[in-house]
Amino acid sequence: MRKVLLSLAAASAIVSAASLVPTRAEAMTVGTAAGVLAAVEDTSLLEDVRYVCRHRGFSSRRACW
């Protein structure tokens, strides 16, 4: 009996949550938000990275990251 009540409660929670979701999607254009536009201009496909190698403990092995 508990399993039935628990599954009914879960199903009613899912149905009530689905009824609160808006029915249509509204997209924001890039030109409307100044912060988003500045972030788009600031991004780049190139990024500087470092490659560091250090000795691990007392062995001759190196750990690189």
Backbone bond lengths (Angstrom), bond angles and torsions (degrees), N, CA, C in turn:
res aa  C-N    CA-C-N  psi(-1)  N-CA   C-N-CA  omega(-1)  CA-C   N-CA-C  phi
1 M - - - 1.442 - - 1.528 110.76 -
2 R 1.356 115.79 -36.48 1.461 118.77 178.72 1.524 111.64 -64.79
3 K 1.319 116.16 -39.36 1.463 119.98 -179.38 1.520 110.82 -63.53
4 V 1.318 116.81 -38.41 1.461 120.86 179.76 1.524 110.23 -66.61
5 L 1.338 116.63 -44.72 1.460 120.25 179.58 1.529 111.50 -66.01
6 L 1.319 115.81 -39.05 1.463 119.60 178.90 1.520 111.38 -66.35
7 S 1.315 117.78 -41.46 1.463 120.02 178.92 1.527 111.17 -69.35
8 L 1.325 118.27 -34.95 1.469 120.87 175.90 1.525 111.06 -67.05
9 A 1.318 116.92 -39.76 1.459 120.62 177.55 1.523 110.72 -65.58
10 A 1.331 117.54 -40.51 1.465 121.12 178.39 1.520 111.08 -65.87
11 A 1.319 116.55 -41.40 1.467 120.04 179.67 1.521 110.74 -66.22
12 S 1.333 117.75 -40.21 1.465 119.29 178.55 1.519 111.52 -68.71
13 A 1.322 118.16 -32.79 1.467 120.72 176.59 1.525 110.81 -67.03
14 I 1.314 116.81 -39.90 1.473 120.26 178.85 1.518 110.55 -66.35
15 V 1.321 117.45 -42.71 1.466 120.99 -179.76 1.527 110.73 -66.15
16 S 1.327 117.33 -40.94 1.462 119.18 179.62 1.523 111.43 -69.64
17 A 1.321 118.16 -34.92 1.468 120.55 176.74 1.521 110.75 -69.04
18 A 1.323 117.14 -36.05 1.464 120.22 179.38 1.521 111.17 -69.74
19 S 1.316 118.09 -26.44 1.459 119.67 179.39 1.518 111.83 -75.54
20 L 1.331 118.10 -18.96 1.461 121.33 179.35 1.521 113.12 -85.80
21 V 1.315 118.22 -14.54 1.456 122.86 -179.10 1.529 108.92 -72.18
22 P 1.325 117.73 133.81 1.467 119.15 178.69 1.527 111.31 -62.30
23 T 1.310 116.06 151.54 1.456 120.26 -173.75 1.517 113.62 -86.22
24 R 1.307 118.82 -20.99 1.465 118.55 179.20 1.525 110.09 -131.98
25 A 1.277 115.20 152.25 1.461 120.99 -178.75 1.523 109.27 -95.90
26 E 1.314 115.94 136.95 1.453 121.32 176.79 1.519 107.84 -121.44
27 A 1.304 116.30 118.72 1.457 121.11 -177.35 1.523 110.10 -90.95
28 M 1.328 115.40 149.60 1.446 121.18 177.53 1.532 108.12 -100.48
29 T 1.312 116.85 132.46 1.458 119.76 177.62 1.521 109.20 -78.32
30 V 1.326 116.65 156.53 1.461 121.08 -176.94 1.517 110.94 -68.23
31 G 1.302 117.63 -32.33 1.455 120.64 -176.72 1.513 114.32 -71.80
32 T 1.310 119.64 -13.48 1.456 120.49 -176.30 1.516 113.21 -81.44
33 A 1.303 118.50 -28.84 1.464 120.53 -178.75 1.520 109.32 -108.55
34 A 1.324 116.05 119.36 1.467 120.17 -178.00 1.523 111.43 -66.59
35 G 1.319 117.61 -35.59 1.464 120.85 179.41 1.513 112.59 -65.93
36 V 1.327 116.83 -38.91 1.463 121.04 178.96 1.517 109.77 -68.25
37 L 1.314 116.80 -40.27 1.462 120.70 179.39 1.528 111.05 -64.16
38 A 1.324 116.97 -40.96 1.467 120.66 177.92 1.524 110.84 -66.61
39 A 1.319 117.69 -36.48 1.464 120.90 178.85 1.521 111.18 -68.35
40 V 1.319 117.45 -36.08 1.463 120.88 178.29 1.521 110.32 -66.85
41 E 1.317 116.92 -38.94 1.469 120.00 178.72 1.521 111.66 -70.58
42 D 1.326 117.58 -27.89 1.458 122.17 -176.25 1.526 112.61 -80.12
43 T 1.315 118.19 -22.02 1.459 120.36 -176.51 1.521 111.02 -73.86
44 S 1.312 114.93 153.39 1.455 121.30 -178.75 1.524 108.70 -144.18
45 L 1.308 116.80 153.11 1.449 120.61 177.65 1.522 111.82 -82.04
46 L 1.320 117.64 -17.39 1.462 121.84 179.59 1.519 109.94 -100.16
47 E 1.318 115.30 140.84 1.449 120.10 179.80 1.519 108.98 -143.14
48 D 1.330 116.81 134.82 1.458 121.47 177.85 1.526 109.42 -76.99
49 V 1.332 115.74 133.23 1.464 120.77 178.18 1.514 108.96 -130.49
50 R 1.329 115.22 155.83 1.459 120.62 177.38 1.518 109.01 -112.59
51 Y 1.300 115.17 145.06 1.458 122.23 177.04 1.519 106.18 -120.74
52 V 1.315 116.49 109.88 1.456 122.04 -174.09 1.514 109.07 -113.99
53 C 1.342 116.54 134.20 1.464 122.06 175.36 1.519 108.79 -123.06
54 R 1.333 115.67 132.70 1.454 121.04 178.53 1.521 109.31 -134.94
55 H 1.324 115.88 156.23 1.458 120.76 176.37 1.524 109.26 -72.83
56 R 1.336 116.17 141.27 1.466 121.34 178.45 1.519 109.59 -96.28
57 G 1.306 116.41 108.84 1.465 121.07 174.17 1.515 112.92 58.90
58 F 1.330 115.87 -132.02 1.453 121.28 -177.36 1.519 112.07 -102.96
59 S 1.311 117.44 14.50 1.459 120.09 179.10 1.516 109.61 -100.14
60 S 1.329 115.61 174.63 1.458 119.98 -179.99 1.522 111.52 -92.11
61 R 1.326 117.22 3.48 1.467 120.49 -179.45 1.522 109.82 -77.18
62 R 1.302 113.98 149.84 1.459 120.09 178.92 1.529 108.94 -114.26
63 A 1.312 115.48 143.08 1.455 122.04 174.05 1.509 107.87 -109.18
64 C 1.306 115.61 123.26 1.465 120.48 -177.74 1.513 109.65 -115.98
65 W 1.312 117.70 139.14 1.450 123.18 175.74 1.497 110.61 -146.99
